[in-house]
Amino acid sequence: MMNKLRNYVLEATVPTTASPYNLGKRVYKMLQVVTTLKTEGDFKNVADKMPEDPVDEMPIHPTIVGLQSTFDKVWTCLGDEQAGIIGLYGMGGVGKTTLLTQINNKFLDTAKGFDVVIWVVVSKDQKLEMIQETIGKKIEEEDYEGLKMHDMIHDMALWLTCEIEKEREKFLVQTSVGLTEAPETRKWEGVKRMSLMGNRIENLSEIPSCPHLSTLFLNENSLQMINNDFFQFMPFLKVLNLSYNYDLADLSLGISRLVSLQHLDLSSTKIKELPEELKALTNLRCLKLDFMFSLHIIPRRLISSFIKLHVFRLSDFGQFPSEDSVLFKGGEYLVEELLCLKYLNALSIQLKGSCALRKFLESQKLHSFTQFLHLEGLDESLAVLSLTGMKHVDELVISCSRFEELTIDYCPREIQQIRESHCFHSLGKVIIQECRKLRDATWLVFAPNLKNVAISHCFVTEEVISVEKCGQVKEEIESLNPFAKLEYFRLQNLGCLKSIYWKPLPFLHLKKFTAIGCPSLEKLPLDFNNVKERRIVIRLDTHLLEELKREDPIPTS
């Protein structure tokens, strides 16, 4: 091409006898040819970028048996122009993702009339920007001012935007903003989920109309009064949280109108009585009644009427329940009603008395899914083997003035039996308080995952782990590696305590150690070689602090 250009130029410079007009005309034509040849010789783009594959192949796991028929149905729907959106639903593990992956990869073999296939994962906390970015990267062909988008993708993006914006409009969140009154009732209309938690609202006297409201958080306020008609126009409310309203003494009878209610939390309120009208809440799945120190009446047959109940929590209720309450006799009647709930699968409970505990332990079902257990008022010892079915208990509280011990026959056979049962493997927190006859808590060595232990006001306790009881099986006990995961250890007002353990323990995860009001305790089971480099908060009696300084000058606070 350069030779051709050179020849044209040479021809233009050779003098002839032609008129100036003809010469000018010829030069003009040659300049046009030069311009054309220069354009043809522009090698700015020597190669084009390979077009993006319309489908990204996804790795796939072995096919789940039985998916082929479902695959065929979905594939048929994809060819139906009337099908705009296809939804797949089912519990986890049935093969939804595997099926979608098969469909995605099938597009590699057949175009099916689509220009591009885009795989976007949308979580519960979906972000529109993330969806847009994923679609944009797949489509490409973009510049700094915009991108070219297929009409179908454009419509889908607009639909997603509208749907997300609509959902945002259905939320009313005014958390910890110092409200002393609830928002105007006109603002409640159309709201689906509302949170007013962490404010100073005292009264709910107006009657809002909330035909779409499903979730209402009123916890951590200063509520004293709720109008009986407040809940009148909330037919679809499913979640109601009134917890930590410390001055709320009466529960509005209007709550019985919430026939769709599934979750009710009344914890840490001053409510004295649950009204009989609550029986109307037949869809209730979760009921939380923790730290209701004034609660003394739960009508008989109320709890058992919640036939769909899955989760029940009750701890630290009133001291003097009335005879017509399910709390009478330390919770014995309550245990009987809990046994009637076929769907119950998570239980936190306080039992006040040996009869209630015996009734509870008779049911393998109940203690198999108990997560929290508070024992109070026991008048006898309790065999550890009777608790071997409690494989999911996370926290155990024992506060019984006449309780002597959790008994174990410290022989190799029983120790092996306890270890194989894994009964305390889920136990993370133990509180032992006001057990005035308790001499030790040796059974704690069988809880390998303990993170928090607190023993207080046990005035005859001499040892935490008894040397005498473990004497015959010392090696087996040491092999259990006691307190290996402990983070918080508190010993308080134990006037007779002399020993925690017979030798130093590593306490590799210890964050805070407290020994206050333990005048007879002379030595701490701390391995200073392991803890001196770590920041452990230590609160000690003066004599223990001085002893600690003499043994090893580690920082204390």
PyMOL commands that set and color helices and strands:
alter all, ss='L'
color gray80, all
select helices_A, chain A and resi 2-13+20-40+68-78+96-106+128-139+151-169+185-187+253-257+276-280+303-305+328-338+354-361+364-368+384-387+412-421+442-446+467-479+528-531+542-551
alter helices_A, ss='H'
color red, helices_A
select strands_A, chain A and resi 171-173+193-195+203-204+215-217+225-226+239-241+263-265+286-290+311-315+346-352+370-376+382-383+395-399+406-407+429-433+452-456+488-492+512-516+537-540
alter strands_A, ss='S'
color yellow, strands_A
deselect
rebuild
show_as cartoon
